Amino acid sequence: PDVVVIAAGALPAVPPIPGIERAQDAWKVIEGREFVRAQDVVVLGGGLVGLEATEILCEQGKHVTIVEMAEAVARDVASYTQQHTRWMLQDYGVDIRVNTRVLSVEEGAVRVRFDGREHVIPAGAVVCALGARANNEIVELIEEMGIPYAVVGDANRPGKILTAVREANRLARGI
């Protein structure tokens, strides 16, 4: 090829939290590849992915608690949908814990730190939505082959779809 465009997307970030392997992947829940059986679910992360997983879980009749380290949820949600998101969370009675750090995922619970104290949140299931990392593992192989390449979208840096489309469009016009 004259050039390879690497647009492989992103992969879920899995931070080094003790017991995180007990958590289900929010992306798989959203895609319908994993089903959450428990009724009481703790979603780790109040960004767009965590909120999408929360909405799906709430539509299934589950009680959801969101644990978010920042001071607010929905910070990466488009401004024109933020109010809808707030109404959805309120209508479903989602328990939102902001300024809360996850310490560990345990059998039947999540241990967190809030206001300088440790707390335990009961959880029949835990869903992890704690960010994304670039899926650019193929770059090394392409470099070894000596093929010119470009990396766009989430493979370069996780972000929004419009950013990825703009990057890809700009690149394609220049090829």
Buried (B, 14 or more C-beta within 10 A) or exposed (E): EEEBBBBBBBBBBBEEBEBBEBBBBBBBBBEEEBEBEBEBBBBBBBBBBBBBBBBBBBEEEBBBBBBBBEEEBBEBBEEEEBEEBBEBBEEBEBEBBBEBEBBBBBEBBBBBBBEEEEBEBEBBBBBBBBBBEBBBEBBEEBEEEEEEBBBBBBBBBBBEEEBBEEBBEEBEEEE
